[in-house]
Amino acid sequence: MVKLLEGFRNSFVWKALVRFQETLLVLTSIFVVLIMCTEVVLRYIFHTDFFGIEEVVVVAAFWLYFIGSAYGVYEKSHVKADIIPQLLSKPAQARLAVVISFTMSSLSIVFSWWAVGMVSYAIEWMPRTTGLRIPIFISQGSILVGYLLMSLYSVVHFLEDLLGFFFPARGNNECKGIAK
């Protein structure tokens, strides 16, 4: 199982997903900053407005937020309260890690399922923003993609934690050392 996880993490698909996220994070970050700076210059220097700019920023911000959230799960750098594990023994920490990663995986999968329904509904009924008439599924697609990626990464982390629990020496050495 360790070899399988290691092979998957070293696969072209895994690396392409990570590269896609990193590229999208950089591009959406730059876009949001530039569009907000443009809005400030237009509004306060030229005393004019760019109609619908807020709708465009919201779409970009959705993608930035949900891809960033998935990237945080990938890196295991997402927000978490980790004071309790510090107080537990190593075996109890391993059990808690399995429970936490299982819970995260389960919730991510449920939220992915809900996102599929939400995006399907948006594609079927095609609601649009009020100003520029941007289809809502474009911003909602970020929720689906983000949760699918979070599900993938959290399931991989769960399997690593499970291996670390059942095979403490092997799991900790080999699974924790799998390259990103």
BAMI-755116 format. One record per residue (C-alpha): x, y, z. Coordinates in steps of 0.001 Angstrom, whole numbers, plus 500000, padded with zeros to 6 digits. Each point is the difference from the previous one (the first is absolute). Example, Ala and Ser with C-alpha at 12.3 -4.5 7.8 and 13.67 -1.06 7.14 Angstrom:
2
512300495500507800501370503440499340
# end
This chain:
180
500000500000500000502883502349500778501460499375496539496594500666498434499638503321501826503566500939499175499449499119496341496811502056499879501685503003501618502830499757497470497651499563497025499503502483497202496350500502501022500887500943503577502728502395498895497753501507497301497238500639502554502426501727502323501476502062497141496476500928498830499140501212503484503207501971500424499537501666496609496354500808500652500827501407503437502668502305498578497846501145497087496860500640502042501993501795502699501598502309497450496671500513498235498116500909503186502706502445501087500213501632496567496258500303499557499582501499503472502819502491499337498374500883496680496686500564501751501604502293502572501792502016497299496848500277497894497786500937502926502215502415501942502270501492497340497824500024496876496662500188501875498470497305497852498968496415500463500514496749498131496542498436499831499837496468501381503571499836501255498812498672503360498427496983498299503260499173498246501946500309503258497556497708501792500465497278497369503795500263500242499844500096503806497892496830500072502626498169497960502811501450502120498313498989503250498978496445499125503167499076498121501964501528502888498007497905502451500743496845498030503676500944499853499974500442503773498639496467500381502677498729497609502746501636502086498308499147503307500246503703500801496272500637500346498690501496503229499780497488502804500002499913503771502896497765500960500555500614503709498238496787501096502316497625498093502956501609501767498611498748503313499487496396498853502319497016499774501372498983496579497486497129499554497119502297500971501299502642497576500003497398497218496406498961500832498877503623500107501732500714496662498065497127498401496691501236501441500658503586498912501138499082496487497069497588499593497577502728501096501592502509497632499885497518497114496373499136500682498899503628500211501943500947496873498323497192498067496543501026501253500653503641499093501259498900496579496770498108499453497962503057500978502126502164497700499245497665497084496289500562500623500455503741500328501998500320496774497622497659498144497087502184501063501860503142498917500788498498496598496415498801499522498303503273500976502875502309498960499556502848502510502226502996499286501400502995501842497909503141499803502498502335498319502238498180497550497782496902499766502867497651500937498657496450500427499980499071503677501424496530499300503365501616499219500482501105503605498226496933501408502302497782497961502807501141502276498139498504502952499679496667498218503614499915498802501260501147503402498072497347501929500948497256497539503663500878500490499530500237503783498380496551499915502876498519498032502674501468502260498188499201503243499428496368498942503724499657499228500850501539503393497503497664501674501644496956498400503419501255501133498727500521503553498359496576499965503267498384498915501813501987502675497560498675502582500193496330499008503700499998499159501517502721502219503628499482498978499297499503496282497154502479499707501770502873501690503250499528498137498692499235496536496670501805499804501179503225501592502967500031497691497995499749496790500942502971497870497384502577499096
# end
